[in-house]
Amino acid sequence: MNHKVVSENWKEGEWRLPGFSCITFADGQVIILNYEVFRDTAARKKVVFCGPLCDTTIESMEKYEPLLWTEIDPWTKVAYEDGYIFGGSGAMGNEGFIAHTDQQYQLQWGIFFVQTNPIRRVEIHHDNLIAINEHEELQIQINLKNLTEITVHIIE
């Protein structure tokens, strides 16, 4: 069942997701993500960690952050199950998103990232989603059967 507030922010021509690194579900449940970029000085490269931090709800987030919602712009899509998976940008240049909709474009789940840059390409390999950002410097791999299994690689 779709949550009223989520549905109000995900309507034709006006797609919005919470502007925090998180996974938002159509029923109003949210998983906050811990997205961290580290510099490995010994290896002279950046390393990214992305994993679940905690569960919450849209109501709880809106209680403390009334300006929660961020407009998104879809750049790409691929067919998946009985719908689509989209990738694209948030309102700021450093933001990206991935979202799954049904055939009527109703949100099933959406993942917003504050540090990835826009998602330019999405592909599905078995049960894994591979997303590449606009600069082709970052690859995000998501297990579509367990959305909290997210691996981020810096492409060198």
PyMOL commands that set and color helices and strands:
alter all, ss='L'
color gray80, all
select helices_A, chain A and resi 4-8+58-64
alter helices_A, ss='H'
color red, helices_A
select strands_A, chain A and resi 10-11+14-18+22-25+29-40+45-57+69-71+73-80+83-89+96-102+107-113+119-125+128-133+138-143+150-154
alter strands_A, ss='S'
color yellow, strands_A
deselect
rebuild
show_as cartoon
